[in-house]
Amino acid sequence: MVDRHLALVLVVVGVRLGAAADSAAPTPTAGWRAAEVHLIEDGGLLALAVRHSRLYALQPVEAAVLRLPPPIGVSTAQERLASQFDRATVAAACASLLDRGLLLPQDAPEAEPLPRGPLTRLELGVAEDCNLRCPYCFVSQGSFGGTRRLMPWPVAQRAVELLFAESGPAPLLQIGFYGGEPLLNTAVVRQVITEATARAEQAGKQVGFDLITNGTRLTADLVAFLRAHRVAVQVSLDGPAATNDAIRPNLGGRGSYRQATAPLRFFAGYPALQARATLTRANPAADDIVEHLLGLDLPSVVARPVVGAEGDLGLDEAAARRIVAGYGRLAERCLAAASDAEAARRSAPFLGYFGKLMEGRPRRVPCQQEAWTVACAADGALYPCKDMAAKPQYQIGTVWSGIDWAKAYDDARGKLLCQQQAPKKAECKTCWARELCQISCMHVTVEPKGADQDEAPQYSGWECWTSLRVIEIALALFQRLRQERPAVFWALLGGYQGSESPAMATLLAHPSCAPPVEA
């Protein structure tokens, strides 16, 4: 999914300074337990509330209370922490933690399974083929391990009909184009956009589009069409020419950088354009790569570590450490940017994390996509998402038969088919970063890659280490921007000020995040 869906709502953190009486925080009969949090010490104490993806600044006494074993009560906390803090300070800390949901009743029920919602996102695999042969490709250089083929219009048309039929009252729909290289099938891409736009107008809905491309098939005429329909475009580029060409060759073995970057001039002034770099053992310099891509005047740039790469491109310790060091430098450059607008632009590699932190709520959908999604392969087979496409064990219907929702989603357990079957890493279930992790999918992480579905997964362990370190850098940057450059968030929020989110009201009311006052 293109990294553009940013619900940019800042969760404002404040330390409650209340009365210091022992009775400041009433203790339930069963006592309290700490909410699931991850504590970070980086120039100050931070607590990430895991399920809600909220970031809080803590006082040392609050962190000490959270580290206590349950059951926690004011009296027991005062006794256990008597050598470090006075009774009034501990009582106030308990009240503050309770107020922010960081202390919960010990017998608080677990979250109920999410009910299935209407279908709101369609992912169209319009091309199971590609004109490049990137060795780290997740889908076997575009073939998905099978015969190379393009989606015919009748399949695409039926998939669009299915999206609208299954969308119920949902007012906003999204269609994404993936491959392979989707622009090998430009005619169908254009037809889908035209047809879906007309259907949305008739149904009183809005439909948006996103497209992932290697850029080599873009033309002035096609870019004009994409701009006219406000299609969010993500172009894959892995760094400067020499670096990119070594790992993104075309079918004949020649580099693709020049062909991919030449059409970028047609996007001048278009905000819904993003470059994405995949970081491998061959190009781990995240900071240098992002700097180069920003130098191409792209409005947004992201870089993500490769997952499951075969051969010598998968992450090893040296590559993982270089990626993390690069992200650290990117964070410092964001803070040091000469203007707030430039700082906002430089925050792009971290916005996937910031969006979730700013929303500060549990998922509404049991998937990182945050939308009830179905992916349609070129032959019309349906899957939970594009990452599962062409894997028969995950098929949930066809465009002709419809979606088998009983198979696609277990309402009782709140699990999608992929979550029921994939050989998920056991650590993912309890990992503190599971709601923020941007590994493509925690269920796909250990899936075999390539054509041989029986081969062992390509997974080194450094993927997780890298992801966790990068998330911690993002959390620290989030907090420092909030404290040191709050106006940056106003640059990021832009058109989101009409949000109905309660967290938005909190943001707008907080004096530290007030918009700058002009003289």
GINORTA-V836790 format. One record per run of one state. SS is the DSSP state (hx for helix, st for strand, lp for the rest). FROM is the first residue (numbers start at 1). TO is the last residue. If there is no record, write none. Layout:
# GINORTA-V836790
[[SS;FROM;TO] [SS;FROM;TO]]
This chain:
# GINORTA-V836790
[[lp;1;21] [hx;22;24] [lp;25;31] [st;32;34] [lp;35;36] [st;37;41] [lp;42;44] [st;45;49] [lp;50;53] [st;54;58] [lp;59;59] [hx;60;66] [lp;67;71] [st;72;72] [lp;73;73] [hx;74;80] [lp;81;86] [hx;87;99] [lp;100;102] [st;103;105] [lp;106;120] [st;121;125] [lp;126;126] [st;127;128] [lp;129;131] [st;132;132] [lp;133;148] [st;149;150] [lp;151;152] [hx;153;166] [lp;167;171] [st;172;178] [lp;179;181] [hx;182;203] [lp;204;205] [st;206;213] [lp;214;219] [hx;220;228] [lp;229;231] [st;232;236] [lp;237;240] [hx;241;247] [lp;248;248] [st;249;250] [lp;251;254] [st;255;255] [lp;256;256] [hx;257;267] [lp;268;272] [st;273;279] [lp;280;285] [hx;286;294] [lp;295;300] [st;301;305] [lp;306;310] [hx;311;313] [lp;314;316] [hx;317;335] [lp;336;339] [hx;340;346] [lp;347;347] [hx;348;359] [lp;360;372] [st;373;376] [lp;377;380] [st;381;383] [lp;384;385] [hx;386;388] [lp;389;391] [hx;392;394] [st;395;398] [lp;399;401] [st;402;403] [lp;404;404] [hx;405;408] [st;409;410] [lp;411;414] [st;415;416] [hx;417;421] [lp;422;425] [hx;426;430] [lp;431;461] [hx;462;484] [lp;485;486] [hx;487;498] [lp;499;501] [hx;502;509] [lp;510;510] [hx;511;513] [lp;514;519]]
